[in-house]
Amino acid sequence: MSDCFEQSLRIDATHPALPGHFPGHPLVPGVVLLEQVALALRHWRGQRLARVLEAKFVASLLPGETAALCLTGAVPEGTRARFEIRREGHLLARGVVEGAT
């Protein structure tokens, strides 16, 4: 994505959501990735996440791995934004969210 607000993310192995997702072989849950999208949206536009319009998770993120989150929008002050999460160039998740003040 070009002209994006980019942020690095890394979910530590001690995150409280990991023991139940999945015991013995933890993966970062999609809801934790969406939480990172919400935090980035607040930082980028000063908006809270109002709703997730679309989300597709295509590959897993393991605890301790670093990924890049990119948010784009047609207008910087708009309410909708597209997101992509990539690790080493490989798509992990993508979607569209709506923000509100």
N, C-alpha and C positions, 0 to 999 in steps of 0.2 A: 504494500500500500504506500502511496506517495503522500506527502504532506500530512503526516500523521503525528499525533501526540504519542510519543513512545515512552514506555516505562519498563524497566526490568522487574521481573518477579521471581521469587524463590520461596517455596514453602518448606519450612524447616521440618525435619522428621519428628519433632516434638509437638507439632500442631495437634490440638485435641480432637480433630475430626479423623485423624489417620488410623487410630487403632481399630475402628469399626469398618474401615474401608480399604482394604480387606485384611483381616487378621493374618499376620505372617507375611503378606505381600502387599504392603500399602501402596495405594495410588491416590493422587490428589483428587478429591471429589470435584465434580463439575460446579457444585454450589460454592466451593472455595474459590474456584477460578472466577466465577461470576462476582464474588465479593471483591476480588481484585479489580475487576472491570468497574464496579461501583465506586471503589476508592479512587481509581484513575479518573473517572468521569467527574467526581467532586473536585479533584485537584486541577483538572483541565478546564472545566467550565463552571465550577462552583455549583454544580447541580447534584441532586440526589438521584439515585436510580429509581425511577417511577415504575418501570416494567421492562421485562425482557420480551421483545417482540419475536425474536428468532434466536435459537442457539443450536449449534451443531458441534458435537465433540467427536473428533475423528481419530485422535491418538491420545495416549496417556502421558501424563506428567508424573514423574516419580518424585518423592520427597527429596529435597536437596538439589534437584536439577534447576538450572536457571533457564527462564524463557523470556521472550520479549512480547509485551502487550502493546498493540497499536490501535489507537482510536482515531477515526476519521469522521468528518461530517461535511455535508454540502456547504453549510454556513457555520462558522465557528460558534455563533451564539444560538444556533438552532436547538431543537429538543431531541432529535434522533441522531444516533451515532452508530457506525459500524465498528466492530472490533475483530481483531485477529490475535491469536496467541500462537507464537511460533517458538520452536526450540531448534537452534542451529538451522534455521531456514525451513524446517518441516512444520506444516500446519498441524496444530493440536486442536484448536477450536476457533469458531467464527460465529458471528451473529450480528443482530441489530438490537440496540437498547434505546429506551426513551428516558430522558432526564426531565426533572422538574426542579423549580427553585423552592 
